[in-house]
Amino acid sequence: QVQLVESGGGLVQAGGSLRLTCTASGSILSINAMGWYRQVPGKQRELVAAITSGGSINYADSVLGRFTISRDNAKNTVYLQMNSLKPEDTAVYYCNVKVVYWSEYNYWGQGTQVTVSS
């Protein structure tokens, strides 16, 4: 069993910044990829950014140059620094973690609301 705890969402004006944090705990031998997705009502959940255990990073085109993903392996934590936020970044943001415990398991956080006002 693995628990993911997200924090850092909220309401911010356009141009502002937020930092999301997601920490995994429980039955973990190691963690492969960690990432952030977002979803707005009526649309599919989409990848925002992901980082592998080796440090390879992938960003959605829409956030390139504005968002930065990082991870602290010692703390089983992934961060998403979001700068120059736009109203179209408004969504529920979900943490995703691929945990290795003999096999690989996929876990989702509970989601945190990010609202950017114009």
N, C-alpha and C positions, 0 to 999 in steps of 0.2 A: 504494500500500500504506500502510495506517495501523495503528499499534499503539496499543492502550489498556492502560495499566498502572494497576491498582487497588491500593489499600492502605488499611489502617485497620480491617479487621474484627478480630474476636476474641471473647473471652468476657467478659461483664460481668454484674454482679448487677442485678436489677430496680431501676429508679430511676436507674441509672447512665447514662453518656453515652459515645458513640463518635463519631468523625469519619471518614467515608470520603472518599477522594481518588481521582480518576481523571484521568490525563493522557494526552492524545492527541498522537501524533507521527507524522511521515511526510509523505505527499503531501497537504497541506492548503492550500487557498486561503482557506477560511473555514469556520466551523462554524455550522450552524443550531441546532437544538434539542440540548440535552444533558439526560440524565435518569438516574434510578436506578429499577431494577425489582428485585423480589425473587421468590423461588420456594422453596416447600417441597415435599418429595417428594409426588408424587401430585396436585399442584395446578398450575394454570396460572401462568405468570409474570405478575405484576401490577405495574402502575405504582405507584411510591411517590411520586416527584416529578419534575417536568420544568421546564426553564427555556429559553425561546427566546433567540435572539440579541438581541432587543429588551428582554429582561428580564421578559417575562410568565411567571408561575409557576403551576403546577398541582400540587396535592397530593391524594393519596388521603385520603378522609375519616378513615381510621383513624390518620393521622399528623398531622393538622392540630393546630397549636399545640405540637407536640413536636419535629418535624423541620424543619430549614431547609436549603433548597438554595441554592447560590450558584455563581458561575462567575467565573473570571479569564480573560478573552479573550486577554490578552497571553501567558498561559502555556498556553492550550488545556486548561484544567483545570476540572473541576467538583467541588464538594464537597457532602457531605451531613452536616450536623451533626445528630446524633440524641440527644435528651435524653429523660429520663423513660422510659427503655426498659422494655418489658414483655416477658414470656416469649413472647407471641404475635408479637413482632417477630422472633423467631428464624427465620432463612432464609439462603439464599445471595443476596447482593445483587450485581446486575449493572449496570455502567455501560453506557449507550447513547448513542451520538453520531452525529449526522447531519452528515457531512462534505461540503463542496462542493469538488469538484475537476473543474471543467467541468460535471459532473452531481452530483446528490446521492447519497451512498452511506451506508448504514446499517451501523454497526459496534457490536459487543458486546465488553465486557471479559470476562476469564476467570472472573469471579465471586469474591467474598470472603465467607467464612462469618461471620455474626453470630449469636452464641448468647447468649441472655439467661436467666440462671438465676433461679429464684424463691426 
